[in-house]
Amino acid sequence: MVLNEKNIREIENLIRLRKGGLPMQRARYLMEDLPAAGYNPLSKGLFVVIGKRHGRVLRISEDHKAAREVAGPHKGQAVMVELLPEGS
């Protein structure tokens, strides 16, 4: 099987979600919900678990200028975060 760039981004985001403590079942639900919200599941942007206890997941845009909660109690709300350069 040959992976393309989209597949690699999806796998990287899935690994990030799992390392953040998100259960596989919750990740599966997230992947099903994202297309309904107009997002391509896990292949665009950066997905980060910000609240493991409540299954809170943040999607950071590809240009790192916007963030929105895509799973959790505040789903769909914009979130204010300070994004630091890599290595900071």
C-alpha positions as CSV (number, residue, x, y, z in Angstrom):
1,M,0.0,0.0,0.0
2,V,1.3,3.4,-1.0
3,L,0.4,6.3,1.2
4,N,-0.2,9.8,-0.2
5,E,0.3,13.1,1.6
6,K,-3.3,13.2,2.7
7,N,-3.2,9.7,4.2
8,I,0.0,10.6,6.1
9,R,-1.5,13.8,7.6
10,E,-4.6,11.8,8.6
11,I,-2.4,9.2,10.3
12,E,-0.3,11.8,12.1
13,N,-3.4,13.5,13.4
14,L,-4.9,10.2,14.5
15,I,-1.7,9.4,16.4
16,R,-1.7,12.8,18.0
17,L,-5.3,12.3,19.1
18,R,-4.5,8.8,20.6
19,K,-1.4,10.1,22.3
20,G,-3.5,12.9,23.8
21,G,-5.7,10.2,25.4
22,L,-8.7,10.3,23.0
23,P,-10.3,6.8,22.8
24,M,-10.5,5.2,19.3
25,Q,-14.3,5.2,19.4
26,R,-14.3,8.9,20.1
27,A,-11.8,9.5,17.2
28,R,-14.1,7.5,15.0
29,Y,-17.1,9.7,15.9
30,L,-15.0,12.8,15.3
31,M,-14.1,11.5,11.8
32,E,-17.8,10.9,11.0
33,D,-18.8,14.4,12.4
34,L,-16.2,16.5,10.6
35,P,-17.6,16.2,7.0
36,A,-21.0,17.5,8.3
37,A,-19.2,20.5,9.7
38,G,-17.4,21.1,6.3
39,Y,-14.0,19.7,7.2
40,N,-12.1,16.9,5.5
41,P,-11.6,14.3,8.2
42,L,-8.2,14.7,9.9
43,S,-6.3,15.6,6.7
44,K,-6.5,19.4,6.9
45,G,-5.2,21.3,9.8
46,L,-3.7,20.1,13.1
47,F,-5.9,18.2,15.6
48,V,-5.0,18.4,19.3
49,V,-6.6,17.0,22.4
50,I,-7.1,19.9,24.9
51,G,-9.3,18.2,27.4
52,K,-9.0,14.4,27.6
53,R,-11.6,14.0,30.4
54,H,-14.3,15.6,28.3
55,G,-13.0,14.5,24.9
56,R,-12.2,18.1,23.9
57,V,-10.4,18.3,20.5
58,L,-9.1,21.5,18.9
59,R,-8.6,21.9,15.2
60,I,-5.9,24.4,14.3
61,S,-6.1,25.7,10.7
62,E,-3.3,25.0,8.2
63,D,-2.1,28.6,8.4
64,H,-2.1,28.4,12.2
65,K,-4.2,31.5,12.5
66,A,-7.5,30.0,13.7
67,A,-8.6,27.3,16.1
68,R,-12.0,25.8,16.6
69,E,-13.2,23.1,19.0
70,V,-14.5,20.2,16.9
71,A,-15.3,17.8,19.7
72,G,-16.4,18.4,23.3
73,P,-18.8,20.6,25.2
74,H,-18.0,23.7,23.2
75,K,-18.1,22.1,19.8
76,G,-18.1,24.6,16.9
77,Q,-16.9,27.5,19.0
78,A,-13.8,29.5,18.0
79,V,-11.0,29.2,20.6
80,M,-8.4,31.8,21.5
81,V,-5.0,30.1,21.7
82,E,-1.4,31.4,21.4
83,L,0.4,29.4,18.9
84,L,4.2,29.3,19.5
85,P,6.7,28.5,16.8
86,E,8.1,25.0,16.7
87,G,10.9,24.5,19.2
88,S,9.6,27.0,21.7
